[in-house]
Amino acid sequence: MNRPSLTLIVNNDAPCPEHGVSASQKSWSNKFDPYALKAGAPDLWSSYFRARFHSPREVALFCDVSFQTALNWWGAVTAPASHIALLVMLTDPEAPEFFGQALGQAA
């Protein structure tokens, strides 16, 4: 016995008839490619550290990480973990603008 099935078709490009909701709204995943953001994170963080600090040693001292870890960030080998990102956002008032501009240029 076959049960009737419901098929939902979604068109995110069509205008939204609801009041107060703009058709131009898009999710972050539609504005930024999550894979590209992850792949580009080491370069983004490297450019931030190079703009904010004079050397990997200063990065290591500020972030309380080993010199090798700071060197990896400086050279765009790896990107910092989330707790370092929070530390930067909470302690550097210019960081959100830096990242916003950097991501705005990439978008």
C-alpha positions as CSV (number, residue, x, y, z in Angstrom):
1,M,0.0,0.0,0.0
2,N,1.5,3.3,-1.1
3,R,1.1,6.3,1.2
4,P,0.7,9.7,-0.2
5,S,3.8,11.8,0.2
6,L,4.3,15.5,0.4
7,T,7.1,17.2,-1.5
8,L,8.3,20.6,-0.4
9,I,9.8,22.8,-3.0
10,V,11.6,25.9,-1.8
11,N,12.6,28.9,-3.9
12,N,14.8,31.3,-2.0
13,D,15.0,33.7,-4.9
14,A,11.3,34.4,-5.0
15,P,9.9,37.4,-3.0
16,C,8.6,36.6,0.5
17,P,4.9,37.6,0.9
18,E,5.2,38.0,4.7
19,H,5.1,41.6,6.0
20,G,8.3,42.9,7.6
21,V,10.5,40.2,6.0
22,S,12.7,41.4,3.2
23,A,13.3,39.2,0.2
24,S,17.0,40.3,0.2
25,Q,17.7,38.5,3.5
26,K,20.1,35.7,3.1
27,S,21.6,33.3,5.6
28,W,25.3,33.7,6.4
29,S,25.9,30.5,4.4
30,N,24.5,32.2,1.3
31,K,26.8,35.2,1.8
32,F,29.9,33.3,2.7
33,D,31.0,29.9,1.5
34,P,31.7,28.1,4.8
35,Y,34.4,26.0,3.1
36,A,36.2,29.0,1.6
37,L,36.0,30.8,5.0
38,K,37.6,27.8,6.7
39,A,40.2,27.4,4.0
40,G,41.0,31.2,4.1
41,A,41.1,31.5,7.9
42,P,44.9,31.0,8.3
43,D,45.6,33.8,5.7
44,L,43.0,36.1,7.4
45,W,44.4,35.6,10.9
46,S,48.0,35.9,9.6
47,S,47.1,39.3,8.1
48,Y,45.5,40.4,11.4
49,F,48.5,39.3,13.5
50,R,50.9,41.0,11.1
51,A,48.9,44.3,11.3
52,R,48.5,44.2,15.1
53,F,51.8,42.8,16.3
54,H,55.5,43.3,15.4
55,S,56.6,39.7,15.6
56,P,55.4,36.1,16.3
57,R,57.0,36.4,19.8
58,E,54.6,39.2,20.6
59,V,51.7,37.1,19.4
60,A,52.9,34.2,21.6
61,L,53.1,36.4,24.7
62,F,49.7,38.1,24.1
63,C,47.8,34.8,23.3
64,D,49.7,32.7,25.9
65,V,50.7,30.1,23.4
66,S,54.0,28.6,22.4
67,F,56.3,30.4,20.0
68,Q,55.8,27.6,17.4
69,T,52.0,28.0,17.5
70,A,52.4,31.8,17.1
71,L,54.8,31.2,14.2
72,N,52.3,28.9,12.5
73,W,49.6,31.6,12.8
74,W,52.1,34.3,11.6
75,G,53.0,32.2,8.6
76,A,49.3,31.2,7.8
77,V,50.0,27.5,8.4
78,T,47.1,27.3,10.8
79,A,44.4,29.5,12.4
80,P,43.8,30.1,16.1
81,A,41.1,28.2,18.0
82,S,37.9,29.8,19.1
83,H,39.1,30.9,22.6
84,I,41.9,32.9,20.9
85,A,39.3,34.5,18.5
86,L,37.2,35.5,21.6
87,L,40.3,36.9,23.3
88,V,41.1,39.0,20.3
89,M,37.5,40.3,19.8
90,L,37.2,41.1,23.5
91,T,40.5,42.9,23.9
92,D,41.1,44.7,20.5
93,P,38.4,47.2,19.7
94,E,39.6,47.5,16.2
95,A,39.5,43.7,15.5
96,P,35.8,43.5,14.4
97,E,36.4,46.3,11.9
98,F,39.5,44.6,10.6
99,F,37.8,41.3,10.0
100,G,34.7,42.9,8.7
101,Q,36.7,44.8,6.1
102,A,38.7,41.7,5.2
103,L,35.6,39.6,4.8
104,G,33.8,42.4,3.0
105,Q,36.6,42.4,0.4
106,A,36.3,38.7,-0.1
107,A,32.5,38.6,-0.4
